[in-house]
Amino acid sequence: MTTHHMRRRKNPVREGFFNERLRTGLYAPAAVLGLDFAGPDTDDLDALILLEDGDGVLTGLEVVLYSVRRGSAVIGAFDSLLGLPIEEGDVLTLPTAAGAFPAIFIPAEALGLGTLRSGSTAFTFGDELDALDLQGVPEPCKLPARLLGLADVRRILASANAILT
């Protein structure tokens, strides 16, 4: 009879392969993102960008951008910033108020995706956004001001208005 010795796998957290400040656990519950109002696990993310300020806690200084996959219950609900029905191709961000649906940060149409709300799809659903990427990230302390500045909000509102008219 042969005895095989299994090599013990190193635990990257315990043995220091990651930053000591690594925290595990829930960063932001679904309700904070404006999701799962129809019940647990009724909305699924399929794209996420998180620019964290370094404290490991969602405080409002971070930038959270995400998209939900087709079949999520939040699709069709009116977003909390523009009042538009949310589609699977929209880039969303945190709601404008507690207990509200997500805010549309970039409408799907601005990305060249077809949506039901603009009538640019021949199907009973819009085009889906499956990934997000952010190029040229500025200093973290300046990022929220650059991404969520008044000029950007005005431009997004004007873009959404032009798409819907």
DSSP file (Angstrom, degrees, kcal/mol; ACC not computed):
  #  RESIDUE AA STRUCTURE BP1 BP2  ACC     N-H-->O    O-->H-N    N-H-->O    O-->H-N    TCO  KAPPA ALPHA  PHI   PSI    X-CA   Y-CA   Z-CA
    1    1 A M              0   0    0      0, 0.0     2,-0.4     0, 0.0     0, 0.0   0.000 360.0 360.0 360.0 129.8    0.0    0.0    0.0
    2    2 A T        -     0   0    0      2,-0.0     2,-0.5     0, 0.0     0, 0.0  -0.792 360.0-145.9 -99.2 136.2    1.4    3.4   -1.1
    3    3 A T        -     0   0    0     -2,-0.4     2,-0.5     2,-0.0     0, 0.0  -0.882  10.5-155.8-101.3 127.5    0.9    6.4    1.0
    4    4 A H        -     0   0    0     -2,-0.5     2,-0.6     2,-0.0    -2,-0.0  -0.880   5.6-147.7-103.1 130.0    0.5    9.7   -0.8
    5    5 A H        -     0   0    0     -2,-0.5     2,-0.5     0, 0.0    -2,-0.0  -0.854  11.8-143.4 -97.5 123.4    1.4   12.9    1.0
    6    6 A M        -     0   0    0     -2,-0.6     2,-0.4     1,-0.0    -2,-0.0  -0.717  17.0-125.6 -85.9 132.2   -0.7   15.8   -0.1
    7    7 A R        -     0   0    0     -2,-0.5     2,-0.3     1,-0.1    -1,-0.0  -0.625  27.7-118.1 -76.4 130.8    1.1   19.1   -0.2
    8    8 A R        -     0   0    0     -2,-0.4     2,-0.2     1,-0.1    -1,-0.1  -0.531  25.4-127.9 -72.0 128.7   -0.6   21.7    1.9
    9    9 A R        -     0   0    0     -2,-0.3     2,-0.2     1,-0.1    -1,-0.1  -0.559  26.0-114.0 -76.0 140.4   -1.8   24.7   -0.2
   10   10 A K        -     0   0    0     -2,-0.2    -1,-0.1     1,-0.1     3,-0.1  -0.517  18.7-130.2 -74.9 140.0   -0.7   28.0    1.2
   11   11 A N     >  -     0   0    0     -2,-0.2     4,-2.6     1,-0.2     6,-0.2  -0.829  15.2-155.1 -89.1 111.0   -3.4   30.3    2.4
   12   12 A P  T  4>S+     0   0    0      0, 0.0     5,-2.5     0, 0.0     6,-0.9   0.814  91.0  46.3 -61.8 -30.8   -2.7   33.6    0.7
   13   13 A V  T >45S+     0   0    0      3,-0.2     3,-1.0     2,-0.2     5,-0.1   0.951 116.1  42.9 -75.1 -49.3   -4.4   35.7    3.3
   14   14 A R  T 345S+     0   0    0      1,-0.2    -1,-0.2     2,-0.1    -4,-0.0   0.840 116.8  47.8 -65.2 -34.3   -2.9   34.0    6.3
   15   15 A E  T 3<5S-     0   0    0     -4,-2.6    -1,-0.2     1,-0.0    -2,-0.2   0.294 115.3-109.2 -98.6  10.7    0.6   33.9    4.8
   16   16 A G  T < 5S+     0   0    0     -3,-1.0    -3,-0.2    -4,-0.2    -2,-0.1   0.751  72.4 134.7  80.2  26.7    0.7   37.5    3.7
   17   17 A F  S   <S+     0   0    0     -5,-2.5     2,-0.2    -6,-0.2    -4,-0.2   0.729  70.6  51.9 -77.4 -20.3    0.4   37.4   -0.1
   18   18 A F  S    S-     0   0    0     -6,-0.9     4,-0.0     1,-0.1     0, 0.0  -0.674 107.2 -74.0-110.2 166.4   -2.1   40.1   -0.1
   19   19 A N    >   -     0   0    0     -2,-0.2     3,-1.9     1,-0.1    -1,-0.1  -0.277  41.2-125.1 -54.7 140.8   -2.2   43.6    1.5
   20   20 A E  T 3  S+     0   0    0      1,-0.3    -1,-0.1    -4,-0.1    -3,-0.0   0.738 108.5  64.4 -64.2 -21.5   -2.6   43.3    5.3
   21   21 A R  T 3  S+     0   0    0      2,-0.1    -1,-0.3     0, 0.0     2,-0.1   0.424  72.1 131.8 -83.1   3.6   -5.6   45.7    5.0
   22   22 A L    <   -     0   0    0     -3,-1.9     2,-0.4    -9,-0.1    -4,-0.0  -0.344  37.8-169.6 -58.9 128.2   -7.5   43.1    2.9
   23   23 A R        -     0   0    0     -2,-0.1     2,-0.3     2,-0.1    -2,-0.1  -0.944   9.0-153.9-120.7 143.1  -11.0   42.7    4.3
   24   24 A T        +     0   0    0     -2,-0.4     2,-0.3     2,-0.0     0, 0.0  -0.856  48.2  66.3-112.5 153.8  -13.5   40.1    3.4
   25   25 A G  S    S-     0   0    0     -2,-0.3     2,-0.4     0, 0.0    -2,-0.1  -0.800  89.1 -27.4 132.1-174.8  -17.2   40.4    3.7
   26   26 A L        -     0   0    0     -2,-0.3    -2,-0.0     1,-0.2     0, 0.0  -0.608  44.5-175.1 -78.8 123.7  -20.1   42.4    2.2
   27   27 A Y  S    S+     0   0    0     -2,-0.4    31,-0.5     1,-0.3    -1,-0.2   0.911  74.5   2.0 -84.4 -47.3  -19.0   45.8    0.9
   28   28 A A  S    S-     0   0    0     29,-0.1    -1,-0.3     5,-0.0     5,-0.1  -0.940  74.8-130.3-145.0 117.5  -22.4   47.1   -0.2
   29   29 A P    >>  -     0   0    0      0, 0.0     4,-1.1     0, 0.0     3,-1.0  -0.259  32.5-106.9 -63.3 157.0  -25.7   45.4    0.3
   30   30 A A  H >>>S+     0   0    0      1,-0.3     5,-2.8     2,-0.2     3,-0.6   0.859 118.5  59.3 -53.0 -40.7  -28.1   45.2   -2.7
   31   31 A A  H >45S+     0   0    0      1,-0.3     3,-0.9     3,-0.2    68,-0.4   0.844 100.0  56.1 -61.9 -33.7  -30.4   47.8   -1.2
   32   32 A V  H <45S+     0   0    0     -3,-1.0    -1,-0.3     1,-0.3    -2,-0.2   0.834 108.6  47.9 -66.7 -31.5  -27.6   50.4   -1.1
   33   33 A L  H <<5S-     0   0    0     -4,-1.1    -1,-0.3    -3,-0.6    -2,-0.2   0.503 122.1-109.7 -83.8  -4.4  -27.1   49.8   -4.8
   34   34 A G  T <<5S+     0   0    0     -3,-0.9    -3,-0.2    -4,-0.5     2,-0.2   0.753  78.8 123.7  82.2  25.8  -30.8   50.2   -5.4
   35   35 A L      < +     0   0    0     -5,-2.8    -1,-0.3     1,-0.2    -2,-0.1  -0.684  43.6  34.6-119.0 168.4  -31.2   46.5   -6.2
   36   36 A D    >   +     0   0    0     -2,-0.2     3,-1.2    -3,-0.1    -1,-0.2   0.743  60.2 140.2  63.0  29.9  -33.2   43.4   -5.1
   37   37 A F  T 3  S+     0   0    0      1,-0.2    -1,-0.1    -3,-0.2    -2,-0.1   0.749  71.7  57.8 -69.7 -21.7  -36.4   45.3   -4.2
   38   38 A A  T 3  S-     0   0    0      1,-0.4    -1,-0.2     0, 0.0    -2,-0.1   0.401 129.5 -70.0 -86.8   2.7  -38.4   42.4   -5.7
   39   39 A G  S X  S-     0   0    0     -3,-1.2     3,-1.3    -4,-0.0    -1,-0.4  -0.558  76.1 -34.2 128.9 166.8  -36.7   40.0   -3.2
   40   40 A P  T 3  S+     0   0    0      0, 0.0    -4,-0.1     0, 0.0    -3,-0.0  -0.261 123.5   3.5 -58.5 137.7  -33.3   38.5   -2.5
   41   41 A D  T 3  S+     0   0    0      2,-0.1     3,-0.1     1,-0.1    -5,-0.0   0.776  87.0 125.8  59.8  32.5  -31.2   37.7   -5.6
   42   42 A T    <   +     0   0    0     -3,-1.3    31,-2.6     1,-0.1     2,-0.4   0.562  68.2  51.9 -94.1  -9.6  -33.7   39.2   -8.1
   43   43 A D        -     0   0    0     29,-0.3     2,-0.4    -4,-0.2    -2,-0.1  -0.989  68.8-166.7-126.3 137.0  -31.0   41.5   -9.6
   44   44 A D        -     0   0    0     -2,-0.4    25,-2.5    25,-0.3     2,-0.3  -0.979  14.8-136.2-125.5 134.5  -27.6   40.3  -10.9
   45   45 A L  E     +A   68   0A   0     -2,-0.4    23,-0.3    23,-0.2     3,-0.1  -0.640  20.8 175.0 -81.1 142.0  -24.6   42.5  -11.8
   46   46 A D  E    S+     0   0A   0     21,-2.4     2,-0.3     1,-0.4    22,-0.2   0.361  72.1  30.1-123.8   0.8  -22.8   41.6  -15.0
   47   47 A A  E     +A   67   0A   0     20,-1.1    20,-1.8    84,-0.1    -1,-0.4  -0.963  65.6 177.0-154.9 142.3  -20.3   44.5  -15.0
   48   48 A L  E     -A   66   0A   0     -2,-0.3     2,-0.4    18,-0.2    18,-0.2  -0.984  14.6-175.8-151.9 135.0  -18.8   46.5  -12.1
   49   49 A I  E     -A   65   0A   0     16,-3.1    16,-2.6    -2,-0.3     2,-0.5  -0.997  12.7-178.5-125.5 126.8  -16.2   49.3  -11.6
   50   50 A L  E     -A   64   0A   0     -2,-0.4     2,-0.7    14,-0.2    14,-0.2  -0.979  10.9-173.0-127.4 118.4  -15.4   50.2   -8.0
   51   51 A L  E     -A   63   0A   0     12,-2.6    12,-1.9    -2,-0.5     2,-0.3  -0.912  20.2-165.2-109.9 102.5  -13.0   53.0   -7.3
   52   52 A E        -     0   0    0     -2,-0.7     6,-0.1    10,-0.2    -2,-0.0  -0.614  24.6-136.6 -94.6 144.6  -12.5   52.8   -3.5
   53   53 A D        -     0   0    0     -2,-0.3    -1,-0.1     4,-0.2    88,-0.0   0.448  53.9-100.3 -83.3   1.1  -10.9   55.5   -1.4
   54   54 A G  S    S+     0   0    0      3,-0.0    -1,-0.1     0, 0.0    -2,-0.0   0.339 101.2  95.3 105.1  -7.2   -8.9   53.0    0.6
   55   55 A D  S    S-     0   0    0      2,-0.2     3,-0.1     1,-0.0    -3,-0.0   0.548  85.0-127.0 -96.0  -4.6  -10.8   52.6    3.8
   56   56 A G  S    S+     0   0    0      1,-0.2     2,-0.4   -33,-0.0    -4,-0.0   0.594  76.9 102.2  75.5   9.4  -12.7   49.5    2.8
   57   57 A V  S    S-     0   0    0    -29,-0.0     2,-0.9     0, 0.0    -2,-0.2  -0.982  78.2-119.0-129.3 137.2  -16.1   51.1    3.6
   58   58 A L        +     0   0    0    -31,-0.5    -6,-0.0    -2,-0.4     0, 0.0  -0.653  48.9 152.8 -75.4 107.0  -18.7   52.6    1.3
   59   59 A T        -     0   0    0     -2,-0.9    -1,-0.2     0, 0.0     0, 0.0   0.506  66.7 -96.1-115.3  -9.4  -18.8   56.2    2.5
   60   60 A G  S    S+     0   0    0      0, 0.0    -2,-0.1     0, 0.0     0, 0.0   0.260 107.8  92.1 107.6 -11.4  -19.8   58.2   -0.6
   61   61 A L  S    S+     0   0    0      2,-0.1     2,-0.1    83,-0.0    -3,-0.1   0.525  72.6  86.6 -89.0  -6.7  -16.3   59.1   -1.7
   62   62 A E  S    S-     0   0    0     81,-0.1     2,-0.5    82,-0.1   -10,-0.2  -0.428  75.7-128.6 -88.9 164.3  -16.1   56.1   -3.9
   63   63 A V  E     -A   51   0A   0    -12,-1.9   -12,-2.6    -2,-0.1     2,-0.5  -0.975  24.3-176.1-113.8 123.3  -17.3   55.7   -7.4
   64   64 A V  E     +A   50   0A   0     -2,-0.5    30,-0.5   -14,-0.2     2,-0.4  -0.967   6.4 171.8-122.6 114.1  -19.5   52.6   -8.0
   65   65 A L  E     +AB  49  93A   0    -16,-2.6   -16,-3.1    -2,-0.5     2,-0.3  -0.971  11.8 153.9-121.6 136.9  -20.5   52.0  -11.6
   66   66 A Y  E     -AB  48  92A   0     26,-2.2    26,-4.0    -2,-0.4     2,-0.3  -0.970  30.3-143.9-155.7 167.1  -22.4   48.8  -12.7
   67   67 A S  E     -A   47   0A   0    -20,-1.8   -21,-2.4    -2,-0.3   -20,-1.1  -0.971  19.0-134.4-134.0 149.8  -24.7   47.2  -15.1
   68   68 A V  E     -A   45   0A   0     -2,-0.3    61,-0.3    19,-0.3   -23,-0.2  -0.788  23.8-115.5-105.8 151.7  -27.4   44.5  -14.5
   69   69 A R    >   -     0   0    0    -25,-2.5     3,-1.8    -2,-0.3   -25,-0.3  -0.403  41.6 -81.8 -83.4 160.0  -27.9   41.5  -16.6
   70   70 A R  T 3  S+     0   0    0      1,-0.3    -1,-0.1    -2,-0.1     3,-0.1  -0.321 117.5  37.2 -56.3 137.9  -31.0   40.7  -18.7
   71   71 A G  T 3  S+     0   0    0      1,-0.4    -1,-0.3    -3,-0.1     2,-0.1   0.291  80.3 138.3  97.6  -8.7  -33.7   39.2  -16.5
   72   72 A S    X   -     0   0    0     -3,-1.8     3,-1.4   -28,-0.1    -1,-0.4  -0.462  59.0-129.4 -69.4 141.9  -32.9   41.4  -13.5
   73   73 A A  T 3  S+     0   0    0    -31,-2.6   -30,-0.1     1,-0.3    -1,-0.1   0.753 102.7  66.4 -65.1 -24.8  -36.1   42.7  -11.8
   74   74 A V  T >  S+     0   0    0    -32,-0.2     3,-2.1     2,-0.1    12,-0.4   0.687  73.6 108.6 -73.0 -17.1  -34.9   46.3  -11.8
   75   75 A I  T <  S+     0   0    0     -3,-1.4    12,-0.2     1,-0.3     3,-0.1  -0.431  84.7  21.9 -63.6 128.4  -35.0   46.4  -15.6
   76   76 A G  T 3  S+     0   0    0     10,-2.4    -1,-0.3     1,-0.4    -2,-0.1   0.111  94.3 121.5  98.4 -20.2  -37.9   48.7  -16.5
   77   77 A A  S <  S-     0   0    0     -3,-2.1     9,-3.0     8,-0.1     2,-0.4  -0.429  73.6-103.6 -70.7 152.4  -38.0   50.5  -13.2
   78   78 A F  B     -D   85   0B   0      7,-0.2    23,-0.3    -3,-0.1    -1,-0.1  -0.656  36.0-123.6 -82.5 127.2  -37.5   54.2  -13.4
   79   79 A D     >  -     0   0    0      5,-3.0     4,-0.6    -2,-0.4    24,-0.3  -0.224  14.7-122.1 -69.0 161.6  -34.0   55.3  -12.4
   80   80 A S  T  4 S+     0   0    0     22,-1.5    23,-0.2    21,-0.4    -1,-0.1   0.453 101.8  40.3 -88.2  -1.0  -33.6   57.9   -9.6
   81   81 A L  T  4 S+     0   0    0     21,-0.3    -1,-0.1     3,-0.1    22,-0.1   0.798 128.6  17.3-109.7 -50.2  -31.7   60.5  -11.6
   82   82 A L  T  4 S-     0   0    0      2,-0.1    -2,-0.1    74,-0.0    21,-0.1   0.611  90.1-126.2-101.6 -15.5  -33.1   60.8  -15.1
   83   83 A G     <  +     0   0    0     -4,-0.6    -3,-0.1     1,-0.3    -5,-0.1   0.721  63.2 138.8  74.5  20.8  -36.5   59.1  -14.5
   84   84 A L        -     0   0    0      1,-0.1    -5,-3.0    -6,-0.0     2,-0.3  -0.672  63.8 -98.4 -96.2 151.6  -35.9   56.8  -17.4
   85   85 A P  B     -D   78   0B   0      0, 0.0    -7,-0.2     0, 0.0     2,-0.2  -0.528  44.9-116.0 -67.5 132.4  -36.7   53.1  -17.5
   86   86 A I        -     0   0    0     -9,-3.0   -10,-2.4   -12,-0.4     2,-0.3  -0.465  34.3-166.9 -71.6 137.5  -33.5   51.1  -16.6
   87   87 A E    >   -     0   0    0    -12,-0.2     3,-1.5    -2,-0.2   -19,-0.3  -0.828  34.7-109.0-122.8 163.4  -32.2   48.8  -19.4
   88   88 A E  T 3  S+     0   0    0     -2,-0.3    41,-1.7     1,-0.3   -18,-0.1   0.585 116.3  54.3 -69.6  -8.8  -29.7   46.0  -19.4
   89   89 A G  T 3  S+     0   0    0     39,-0.3    -1,-0.3    25,-0.1     2,-0.1   0.467  84.3 108.3-101.2  -3.5  -27.2   48.2  -21.4
   90   90 A D    <   -     0   0    0     -3,-1.5     2,-0.7   -22,-0.1   -22,-0.3  -0.439  67.9-131.2 -74.7 145.6  -27.2   51.2  -19.0
   91   91 A V  E     - C   0 106A   0     15,-2.7    14,-2.9    -2,-0.1    15,-2.0  -0.895  36.1-163.8 -91.9 119.9  -24.2   52.0  -16.8
   92   92 A L  E     -BC  66 104A   0    -26,-4.0   -26,-2.2    -2,-0.7     2,-0.3  -0.602  14.0-172.8-104.6 162.5  -25.8   52.6  -13.4
   93   93 A T  E     -BC  65 103A   0     10,-2.4    10,-1.8   -28,-0.2   -28,-0.2  -0.828  45.3 -51.2-140.5-177.8  -24.5   54.2  -10.2
   94   94 A L        -     0   0    0    -30,-0.5   -61,-0.1    -2,-0.3    -1,-0.1  -0.181  68.2 -95.8 -58.2 147.7  -25.7   54.5   -6.6
   95   95 A P        -     0   0    0      0, 0.0    -1,-0.1     0, 0.0   -61,-0.1  -0.190  24.3-123.7 -60.8 157.0  -29.3   55.8   -6.2
   96   96 A T  S    S+     0   0    0      5,-0.4     2,-0.3     1,-0.1    -2,-0.1   0.648  94.0  20.7 -77.6 -14.6  -29.8   59.5   -5.5
   97   97 A A  S >  S-     0   0    0      4,-0.3     3,-1.7     0, 0.0    -1,-0.1  -0.986  95.5 -87.0-149.2 155.1  -31.7   58.7   -2.3
   98   98 A A  T 3  S+     0   0    0     -2,-0.3     3,-0.1     1,-0.3   -66,-0.1  -0.386 113.9  20.8 -61.9 138.0  -32.0   55.8    0.2
   99   99 A G  T 3  S+     0   0    0    -68,-0.4    -1,-0.3     1,-0.3     2,-0.2   0.536 101.0 117.8  81.2   6.8  -34.6   53.3   -0.9
  100  100 A A  S <  S-     0   0    0     -3,-1.7    -1,-0.3     1,-0.1     3,-0.1  -0.569  70.1 -98.6-101.6 167.2  -34.6   54.4   -4.5
  101  101 A F        -     0   0    0    -23,-0.3    -5,-0.4    -2,-0.2   -21,-0.4  -0.335  57.0 -76.8 -74.3 165.1  -33.7   52.6   -7.7
  102  102 A P        -     0   0    0      0, 0.0   -22,-1.5     0, 0.0     2,-0.4  -0.134  46.3-116.8 -59.1 160.4  -30.2   53.0   -9.2
  103  103 A A  E     -C   93   0A   0    -10,-1.8   -10,-2.4   -24,-0.3     2,-0.6  -0.810  22.8-119.0 -97.2 141.0  -29.3   56.2  -11.1
  104  104 A I  E     +C   92   0A   0     -2,-0.4   -12,-0.3   -12,-0.2   -20,-0.0  -0.722  32.5 176.7 -78.7 119.3  -28.4   55.9  -14.8
  105  105 A F  E    S+     0   0A   0    -14,-2.9   -13,-0.2    -2,-0.6    -1,-0.2   0.859  76.2  12.0 -89.5 -44.0  -24.9   57.2  -15.1
  106  106 A I  E    S-C   91   0A   0    -15,-2.0   -15,-2.7    54,-0.0    -1,-0.3  -0.955  83.2-131.0-134.4 116.1  -24.5   56.6  -18.9
  107  107 A P    >>  -     0   0    0      0, 0.0     3,-1.3     0, 0.0     4,-0.5  -0.358  21.6-120.4 -63.9 145.4  -27.5   55.6  -20.9
  108  108 A A  G >4>S+     0   0    0      1,-0.3     5,-2.2     2,-0.2     3,-1.4   0.836 111.7  62.7 -54.6 -36.0  -27.1   52.6  -23.1
  109  109 A E  G >45S+     0   0    0      1,-0.3     3,-1.5     3,-0.2    -1,-0.3   0.834  94.3  60.6 -62.1 -32.8  -27.8   54.6  -26.2
  110  110 A A  G <45S+     0   0    0     -3,-1.3    -1,-0.3     1,-0.3    -2,-0.2   0.694 105.0  50.4 -67.9 -17.2  -24.7   56.8  -25.5
  111  111 A L  G <<5S-     0   0    0     -3,-1.4    -1,-0.3    -4,-0.5    -2,-0.2   0.350 124.0-105.3 -98.4   3.1  -22.7   53.6  -25.9
  112  112 A G  T < 5S+     0   0    0     -3,-1.5     2,-0.3     1,-0.3    -3,-0.2   0.659  74.4 141.4  82.6  16.3  -24.4   52.7  -29.2
  113  113 A L      < -     0   0    0     -5,-2.2    -1,-0.3    -6,-0.1     2,-0.2  -0.680  53.0-115.9 -93.5 146.6  -26.5   49.9  -27.7
  114  114 A G        -     0   0    0     -2,-0.3    13,-2.9    14,-0.1     2,-0.3  -0.565  36.2-176.5 -79.2 142.0  -30.1   49.3  -28.7
  115  115 A T     >> -     0   0    0     11,-0.2     5,-1.5    -2,-0.2     4,-0.5  -0.942  37.2-128.7-136.3 158.3  -32.9   49.9  -26.1
  116  116 A L  T >45S+     0   0    0     -2,-0.3     3,-0.7     1,-0.2    -1,-0.1   0.876 108.1  60.6 -68.6 -38.5  -36.6   49.5  -25.9
  117  117 A R  T 345S+     0   0    0      1,-0.3    -1,-0.2   -32,-0.1    -3,-0.0   0.775 112.2  37.4 -66.1 -24.5  -37.0   53.0  -24.6
  118  118 A S  T 345S-     0   0    0     -3,-0.1    -1,-0.3    47,-0.0    -2,-0.2   0.497 106.1-124.7-101.7  -5.0  -35.5   54.5  -27.8
  119  119 A G  T <<5S+     0   0    0     -3,-0.7    -3,-0.2    -4,-0.5    -2,-0.1   0.731  70.9 130.2  71.0  21.4  -37.1   51.9  -30.1
  120  120 A S      < +     0   0    0     -5,-1.5     2,-0.4    -7,-0.1    -4,-0.1   0.122  52.3  71.6 -98.4  22.6  -33.7   51.0  -31.5
  121  121 A T        -     0   0    0     -6,-0.4     5,-0.1     2,-0.1    -6,-0.0  -0.993  63.0-151.6-134.8 145.1  -34.1   47.2  -31.1
  122  122 A A  S    S+     0   0    0     -2,-0.4     2,-0.1     2,-0.0     4,-0.1   0.425  78.2  77.2 -90.9   0.2  -36.3   44.8  -33.1
  123  123 A F  S    S-     0   0    0      2,-0.4    -2,-0.1     1,-0.0     0, 0.0  -0.408  93.3-107.8-103.2 179.3  -36.5   42.5  -30.1
  124  124 A T  S    S+     0   0    0     -2,-0.1     2,-0.3     2,-0.1    -8,-0.1   0.154 103.1  46.9 -92.4  18.6  -38.5   42.6  -26.8
  125  125 A F  S    S-     0   0    0    -10,-0.1    -2,-0.4   -55,-0.0     2,-0.1  -0.972  83.7-113.6-151.2 160.0  -35.3   43.4  -24.9
  126  126 A G        -     0   0    0     -2,-0.3   -11,-0.2     1,-0.1     2,-0.1  -0.371  45.2 -77.7 -90.3 172.8  -32.4   45.8  -25.3
  127  127 A D        -     0   0    0    -13,-2.9     2,-0.4    -2,-0.1    -1,-0.1  -0.416  50.7-126.7 -67.0 146.5  -28.7   45.1  -26.0
  128  128 A E        -     0   0    0    -39,-0.1     2,-0.6    -2,-0.1   -39,-0.3  -0.774   5.8-142.1-102.1 141.8  -26.8   43.9  -22.9
  129  129 A L        +     0   0    0    -41,-1.7   -83,-0.1    -2,-0.4     3,-0.1  -0.901  20.6 177.4 -98.8 121.7  -23.6   45.4  -21.5
  130  130 A D        +     0   0    0     -2,-0.6     2,-0.3     1,-0.2    -1,-0.1   0.530  58.9  20.1-106.7  -7.3  -21.4   42.6  -20.3
  131  131 A A        -     0   0    0    -84,-0.1     2,-0.3     2,-0.0    -1,-0.2  -0.993  56.0-154.5-158.4 154.2  -18.2   44.4  -19.1
  132  132 A L        -     0   0    0     -2,-0.3     2,-0.3   -84,-0.2   -84,-0.2  -0.968  10.8-177.8-130.2 148.4  -17.0   47.8  -18.1
  133  133 A D        -     0   0    0     -2,-0.3     2,-0.5   -86,-0.1   -84,-0.1  -0.993  13.3-151.9-144.0 146.1  -13.5   49.3  -18.2
  134  134 A L        -     0   0    0     -2,-0.3     2,-0.3     3,-0.0     3,-0.3  -0.981  13.3-163.5-122.7 122.3  -12.2   52.7  -17.1
  135  135 A Q        +     0   0    0     -2,-0.5    -2,-0.0     1,-0.2     0, 0.0  -0.791  65.7  15.8-104.8 146.3   -9.2   54.2  -18.8
  136  136 A G  S    S-     0   0    0     -2,-0.3    -1,-0.2     1,-0.2     0, 0.0   0.956  75.6-159.0  63.7  56.2   -7.0   57.0  -17.5
  137  137 A V        -     0   0    0     -3,-0.3    -1,-0.2     1,-0.1     6,-0.0  -0.530   6.7-145.2 -72.5 123.7   -8.0   57.0  -13.9
  138  138 A P        -     0   0    0      0, 0.0     5,-0.1     0, 0.0    -1,-0.1  -0.163  45.2 -55.8 -76.7 179.4   -7.2   60.3  -12.2
  139  139 A E    >>  -     0   0    0      1,-0.1     3,-1.3     3,-0.1     4,-1.1  -0.275  55.3-119.6 -54.2 140.6   -6.1   60.7   -8.5
  140  140 A P  T 34 S+     0   0    0      0, 0.0     3,-0.5     0, 0.0    -1,-0.1   0.854 111.0  55.4 -55.6 -38.3   -8.7   59.0   -6.3
  141  141 A C  T 34 S+     0   0    0      1,-0.2     4,-0.3     2,-0.1    -2,-0.1   0.764 113.4  41.9 -69.1 -22.2   -9.5   62.2   -4.4
  142  142 A K  T <> S+     0   0    0     -3,-1.3     4,-2.0     1,-0.1    -1,-0.2   0.581  94.4  84.8 -96.5 -11.7  -10.3   64.0   -7.6
  143  143 A L  H  X S+     0   0    0     -4,-1.1     4,-3.2    -3,-0.5     5,-0.4   0.931  86.0  49.0 -63.1 -51.2  -12.2   61.2   -9.3
  144  144 A P  H  > S+     0   0    0      0, 0.0     4,-2.8     0, 0.0    -1,-0.2   0.904 112.6  50.1 -57.7 -38.6  -15.7   61.7   -7.8
  145  145 A A  H  4 S+     0   0    0     -4,-0.3     4,-0.4     1,-0.2    -2,-0.2   0.896 114.7  44.0 -65.0 -38.6  -15.6   65.4   -8.7
  146  146 A R  H  < S+     0   0    0     -4,-2.0     3,-0.4     2,-0.2    -1,-0.2   0.910 120.2  39.7 -72.7 -41.7  -14.6   64.6  -12.2
  147  147 A L  H  < S+     0   0    0     -4,-3.2    -2,-0.2     1,-0.2    -1,-0.2   0.876 128.0  30.7 -76.3 -36.5  -17.0   61.8  -12.8
  148  148 A L  S  < S+     0   0    0     -4,-2.8    -1,-0.2    -5,-0.4    -2,-0.2   0.108  85.8 138.2-112.7  22.4  -20.0   63.3  -11.0
  149  149 A G     >  -     0   0    0     -4,-0.4     4,-2.1    -3,-0.4     3,-0.4  -0.228  66.7-109.0 -65.9 159.0  -19.4   67.0  -11.6
  150  150 A L  H  > S+     0   0    0      1,-0.2     4,-2.6     2,-0.2     5,-0.2   0.860 118.6  55.9 -58.2 -39.2  -22.3   69.3  -12.5
  151  151 A A  H  > S+     0   0    0      1,-0.2     4,-2.3     2,-0.2    -1,-0.2   0.898 108.0  48.9 -62.3 -39.3  -21.0   69.7  -16.1
  152  152 A D  H  > S+     0   0    0     -3,-0.4     4,-2.8     2,-0.2    -2,-0.2   0.922 110.6  49.6 -65.9 -43.8  -21.1   65.9  -16.5
  153  153 A V  H  X S+     0   0    0     -4,-2.1     4,-2.6     1,-0.2    -2,-0.2   0.922 111.8  48.6 -61.5 -43.6  -24.6   65.6  -15.1
  154  154 A R  H  X S+     0   0    0     -4,-2.6     4,-2.5     1,-0.2    -1,-0.2   0.911 112.3  48.9 -61.8 -42.1  -25.8   68.4  -17.5
  155  155 A R  H  X S+     0   0    0     -4,-2.3     4,-2.4     2,-0.2    -2,-0.2   0.904 112.0  48.5 -64.4 -41.5  -24.2   66.6  -20.4
  156  156 A I  H  X S+     0   0    0     -4,-2.8     4,-2.6     2,-0.2    -2,-0.2   0.918 112.4  48.5 -65.0 -43.2  -25.8   63.3  -19.5
  157  157 A L  H  X S+     0   0    0     -4,-2.6     4,-2.5     2,-0.2    -2,-0.2   0.916 112.6  48.1 -62.9 -42.8  -29.2   64.9  -19.1
  158  158 A A  H  X S+     0   0    0     -4,-2.5     4,-2.4     2,-0.2    -2,-0.2   0.899 112.2  49.9 -64.2 -40.0  -28.8   66.6  -22.5
  159  159 A S  H  X S+     0   0    0     -4,-2.4     4,-2.0     2,-0.2    -2,-0.2   0.918 111.9  47.0 -64.5 -44.0  -27.7   63.4  -24.1
  160  160 A A  H  X S+     0   0    0     -4,-2.6     4,-2.0     2,-0.2    -2,-0.2   0.901 112.1  51.0 -65.7 -40.5  -30.7   61.5  -22.6
  161  161 A N  H  X S+     0   0    0     -4,-2.5     4,-1.2     1,-0.2    -2,-0.2   0.918 110.1  49.5 -61.5 -43.7  -33.1   64.2  -23.7
  162  162 A A  H  < S+     0   0    0     -4,-2.4    -1,-0.2     1,-0.2    -2,-0.2   0.868 110.6  50.9 -64.5 -36.6  -31.7   64.1  -27.2
  163  163 A I  H  < S+     0   0    0     -4,-2.0    -1,-0.2     1,-0.2    -2,-0.2   0.888 112.6  45.0 -68.0 -39.1  -32.0   60.4  -27.4
  164  164 A L  H  <        0   0    0     -4,-2.0    -1,-0.2     1,-0.2    -2,-0.2   0.633 360.0 360.0 -84.0 -13.5  -35.7   60.4  -26.2
  165  165 A T     <        0   0    0     -4,-1.2    -1,-0.2    -5,-0.2    -2,-0.2   0.444 360.0 360.0-103.5 360.0  -36.8   63.2  -28.5
